[in-house]
Amino acid sequence: MILRFRILSVLLSALLTAGCTDAVTLEQPRCEMQEQPLGVAVANPVFSWYLVSDEFEVVQTAYEISVAAAPGELCSGSAVWNSGRVESDVMQVSYGGAALVPGCDYYWTVR
């Protein structure tokens, strides 16, 4: 089974400790340890990312991942899978939705 994932966009919001006003960026978004995989041969791919901030001790407190078959479906509620808001500092998460169709393109976002 080969699935194709493309990194369309990576959104970052509501992940930081309260009161933080400094810029925070998300770096190295990956699917199965690849930045732009052309084929993923696992049923439950792992998504990962890193937070970078100029401020000391800025941490992630929650995340939400969406996976969709088309870019426009990521925010429209038509996603194949949405993790919902998960209170966690973990930045490596396995896909948890219905079986993905081999040979199809999928897009993902994390916020």
N, C-alpha and C positions, 0 to 999 in steps of 0.2 A: 504494500500500500504506500503510495507516494502522494503526499499532500504538499501543495505549494503555498507558502505563506509570504506575504509581502508586508513590509512595515509601511503603512500608509501615514500614520501620524501617531505621535505619542503625546498624550495630554497629561498635564500635571496640575492638579488642583486639590485642595483640601487634604493634603498629605502631610503637612508640616505641623510642627508644634505651634500652639496658639501664640499669637503676637509676633511671629517672625515676619519681618518686612523685607529682608534681603532677598536678592534673586537666587532662586534655586533652579537648577536644570536637571533634566533626566538625561543620562548618557548611556551609551551602549545597549539600546534595546535589542534583545535577541530572542530568537525562537530556536530552540534546540542548539544553543550556543553559536548560532550563525546570525550575522547582521541582516542579511537579505537572502534567506534560503530559497533555493529554486525547487527543492524537493525535500520533504520530511517524511521519513518512513516509519513513523510511530503513531499509534492510535491516540495518545494523549501527550502532545508536544508540551515542552516546558518553556515558559516565557520568563525572561529575566531582564533586569535593568539596574542602574545605579543612580543615586542622587548625588549631586555635587552642589555645594554652597560655599560662599565666602565666609559665612557665619559659622562659628564653632558649635558643635553638637546639635546641628539640625538633623532631625530624624523623621523618617516616614512613620505615620501612625495608622494609616489605612491605605487600601488600594481598591480599584475596581477595574477589571479586565473585560473587554468585549471582543468577540470574534464574529466576523460576518463574511458573507460570500461576496459582498460588494461594498465599496467604500461608503456609499450613501446610507447603508444599513447600520453602520456602526453607532450612529446617534439617533436613529429613527425608531428604535424599539424593535427592529426586525432582525436583530443579531441572532446568529446561530447559538451563541452562548454569552451570557453575561454573569460574571461572578457575584454581582451585587457588591455593595460596600462591605469589605472585610477589614475589621480592625486588626491590623497586624503590621509589623515592621519587616516582614518577609518580602524579599524582592526576587523570588524565584518560585513560580507557581505553575502547576500542571493544569492543562486543559481539563475541564470537568463537564463538558456538555455531551450532547448526542454524538454518535459516530459521525466522523467527517467523511466526505465522499472523496475517494482516491482520484487524483488527477485534477482536482478543482483548485482554484485560487481562493485563498482566504486572507482576510485583512484583520489586523488586531490593533487595539489601542489600550493603553493603561492610563488611569488617572488616580 
